[in-house]
C-alpha cells in the first residue's frame, strides 16, 4: 500500500486542490460561498467546473454525476460523459458551470409520498459546494441536493442543510449575548461509528432470505454464539484483516477519516469508526462508507451485511451518532470552559440539548424508525425505545446544585451562581460510559445510540439540530429582552433543569423497572415504527419543523407516508420470502429426510429382526408434525399477505403488519427452526447460523 499521507484525499477535489489550481479571485469567491453561504456567480462556477473537469480527467474520470440521497435510503447517480462533439467529427471533453450547478434526473421514479403525480417527471439536483466532489469508479461525483419541479425536497440532504442553518442562526444569537462577536458560524459535527457483519459470499448466495431481505428469516441457534465473549476486540482473522486494509485504502482516497477498526461482540461482527466531520460531510462519508464496505467485501469473497438484525439471538448492528456543536473559531460548545462566562455558556448549551431531547423525544425515536431497527431496539445490544439522557454522576450533581441553589459537594464546595463562580473542574472521564442509554453525554459530545446500522445519519441529525435550534431560539428570545442578563440566565437554566429532569436517567436502560419508571415520568415508549411514525405529524412537531424552515408541511406529510410505506413493503417482502423458502426449500427438505428415515427403518427391520428403530420413528413423527405445522402457518401467512392488499391505508396497514403479520412470521419461524435441529445437516437446504457466523477464517 502507498503511504497514507500520499493517498489520503487523492480522489477528492478538496481545498488543497482548489487553492492550488483555481485563481485567487475564483478561490476566494468559492470560499465565501462555502463558508458564508454567498451566492455563486456563474463565471466562478464555469471556472470551477473547467478546473474540476481537468483534475478529474487527469485522475482517470470519463464521466460525471450529480450524487444525491433520495428517500430510498441509498445514494443515486446518473452518469454523463464529458465528451461533446467537435465540428471536425472528433470529440472534446467539456463540463460547464451550468452542468456543475444543476442537473435534471427523472423525479417520478423516486419516492415522493404524493408530492408528485407519476407523470410529473421533472426534478432538479443542485450542487452542495460545502461537500467536496470526489472520483469513484472513474466518475466525478458531485454531491447535490434533490428537489421537485415545485421546489419540495425529495432528498435527505436538503432538510439536513436547512437544519444546520437553523441551529447556526440561533446559536449565533446566544453567542452574541455572551459578547462573542468573532464567531461567524456554528456547525454541528458528527462521528458515526458503523457496525456490520461479514459472511462468506458463497454461503450468502445460498440463503434467499439474505439475498432478498438482508437478514436471516430462519435459523436455529448454533451450539456457540457470543456467550464466551471471545470475539469482542479479539485477534482479527486474516481474511477480515485483508478486507479492512483494502477498505481503509479506498476510504482514505476519498478523504474519509476511517480511524478505528475492531471485532464487535457477535461472531462475524465488526466496527469502523471515523474522526469527526461537519454533519453534512459526515453524512456523505457514511453513505460512501456503507457502499464501499459492500464493494470491497465482494473482492474478498465476502458479503457485508448492514441490516440491524441479520441474525436472531446474537447482537445486532447499530450506528452511534457522536454529535457536538463547534464554532468556526474552534470552540466546542459542549466543553466546559475555564472562566465563569465560558461555563455559563456551556451550561446553557447543555440545557438546550436537554430541553430539546425532552420536548422532541418522539422526533428522535421517529428519526431511527425502520422495520430493521425495530428488531434491535430494546435488545441487549441497543438502548430501549424510550429516549433518555445520561449525564454521569458529577454533571448530574452540578445541575442538581443549580436547581436547588445548594452548594455543590464536588471538587469545590460552592453555590453555583452562574456568571459569578467558576464551574468545578471535571475531566472527560470522571464518570463511566452508559451503553444502555439512548443519548449519553461523553465529555464534550452526545452519543445518540439508537440509530440502526443501515440508517442514513441525516434523519437523526435533522431532528436533533432542529430541536436544539428551537431550544436556543426560546432562550435567545427571553435573554435578549432581559434587563439583568446574569439573573435571567441563572433563572432560565434552573427552570430548564426543573422542567426537564424527567429525561435524565443514569441507570440501567435494560431494566424492566426503568420502563415502568419512564412511564410514570410521562416519557414516550414507541416500540415499533407504526407506533411512532404517525406522530411526525403531531401539531407541535409540524409547528417546530416548519417554523425553522427545515420542512414544509407538505414535505412532512410525504415523509410520513414514505417511511410507513417503506416499513410495510419491507415486512411484506420478508413475509413473501419466508413463504417461498418454506414451500420450496424447507418442506421438501423435511419430507426428503422423513422419507430417508422411513426407508432406513424399513431396511433395518428387514435385515435385523427385532432391531430398534426408535430414533427413526420418533424423529420422523416429530418432523411430520412440524411439517404439517409449517404448512399450516405458511398458508395462514399467505392469506394474511393477501388481505393486506385490501387495507388501502398505510397507517392501518402498518398496524395490521405489527399485530398480525409479524406474529405469524414468528410462529412459522419457530416451527422451521425446530425442524432444522432435527434434520440431518446434509438434507438442510441452506447454510446454518453456525456456517455463516463461523465460516470466515
Steps between C-alpha positions, in 0.01 A plus 500: 500500500616851423572736785182616671608864475533461123170324430283685753256722312667419166156448341344814655472847346570651840625834628863413426420432133277804465756732655777367276304496173248783517588868460507687829190700402300189412624314808407783740155533342438126532619504863247771580229281351615203707569681828238774496234373262556776245336451159725339240566712190467310170844618385649352816302179444635475145858543621452241776334258257784522247764447767302218662464325164872530421592359840247217467617400152862500618392252768327265258143631503301477177156587638339724759188457712290702740523274805194533724306332780133441407245367747578140406767481772788459254693735273413563136710590198446546125830501307563749218818492293716809458509455121342752263512490118754721318436646150761274339336181624724456803382535860619744765478476879266771634335577831328834568407695808135443413555122504688531829231700673186322380390164361162358407432135590158341460322576827196283429690178571598598854273494808313828547223405741236652276684828434527414128266321264656204318499685168672808649861411433703818534736526797822688569832421663695799633868508593587508869839678496547438874560131425800429276466329162682167466586229248346155538520226237645742243209737548511853643235503773355841588306498831161660440160570649190366321166678469183482292394740226297686764798532734401235757791304643506142370821408681666481839773759442276804447325488840833412663659817361193697607523360855868588521419855393218521756731397782774733377260795499376445855842406644649824366227695681601333827872557443440870430326527838820371661694773321651276235523705179771300322309183421344504153357149501406212729506155347396166639755221469443126492713188528280200409629160616394233250432137598467221243527122443721315252391160366631276226360594157435140392295438813318832459393405147338180631278694740197652323412692814837677508489566126149649502476663845849538645413294808447134585130420531572144615782356705541293814743619763842333458671315789720806548408862448647797689476344846877475551550869415814395313438685175484858634837671438641157415774433247371594155494202262734524197220515244323773695826688557565499124149639443555773761835599345344540154198678647719753680694574183185560297349719772820701547515572127159664538612706798294294744666506840473129582680472833403195706417140405436198722298186555164566661314281751321256269692245292568640148414852620737797469509877541657798325519846655603825329631831631238775528389706200244773442161331503412520130850381404483222760165395350648482150799310632288248688291429191823444307641284778203263486519477122874439494482244781272289283711541186830418672346201676408345165863525385591277794225245439297648786165671545462798731168493687374841613160386626427590862420140597632252243510217757254425781649423839824696454569871513374712216676798347456868577656828410606728786450863401755704698367856476638835610486872419807709419575854384705588195761628746552148635299513825297191591182636656449179699836528677520666843713814499760663721303813600160562659365640172622200300349260749169682502502478120576128517215439742259696284582293190488182710155596627389580146577140405324363810190707425509402132524127569216515753270718291561301181579148623234375256684656203828337604325162520337560161837591348634147559179310423532223240376144472855378559569717804176388665665157547799658674373772735451366850717195445822471698714657229296818469323750723126470557249688288455743791715810449699619802822691570803378695713780647710311754500550875717812518321710241164384636609616847603839358158547341327395822703760691390769255137390516488507880737795555705282734878461520649257254683232698762421244857613453392846619224567751339805346155627416483519122372849428554502126728767364663548840651172614722268300347165412682227695755333277400158380697296253348319202521157663398559860189288446455166328336462159144369489451272200130452584423871463351621172657845540814520710727796578858382459706803601470748211234337282183296512487144372161420345501120505160415353587517129490177303802391300338549160343838585613821337622717786330800338157423651620495861712811457220694329278446803777559753621821335145630464397422858811665644446800273152534647636493858762762414237720335284492813804587713613781268151650483489521881859608564497773236212666690648451848599805704751302709668242274678302774191465718282407204759248385522338843123484539450357153757223545352420839152482348619277216653252744182493708265469202697238307677285759256217423708426188819452707578139596841359594392144574455175308282556195449123459332464839122448484474727805624788284224448246244522780673806642515662155126452464444673835718788381285537189771400253408353161546128435430439133620145450438473125503715189117496465480621862721804454489610136151660499620736777723672246186694409411600857426872516799589719741317268362652181503846657862474615642350180317741270579807712872436450444434126643149533192345339178623351181338623467332160851355528423364848181331383688344210774368728251345739337326204833387353642363825186304585475373144864391517431319830201316353677403179806379690303266727279373217811414296632311803169317541491403132859380524418287804208343320712430194782343703260292708317358199791454261788412731414417860193278452658298215817454710302375799296265284814363337661432837182344640490277194862401559425424866205281401709322240781442749260365761341266248837369381623447856201288596540296182861416576487476878188358657397686817757781464403838647388769259400736781724784376365485148143465618502783757696738279270431204192555718632831637601624157170395346313696766727800445456471126122518541537798733734681258258441214208633704692810611618564144143487373391737778786731410404499132142581593607792719729637228209493257270675745745790537435597140145599593590727795558808283645723775870491578451577871241224542718265296790567738284408799378186322859395431601570860208313654442209258769451235809517722358257762416253220854532366637428847280190533607368159863557587471320834378181336759512223787567740397204713489284187854613415628357830349160415599477134832350393730777381544358149126534443462856630471719188716798594793600727423511871580768756810308599617496138438872450631634832815289510561442129748783438851392597 
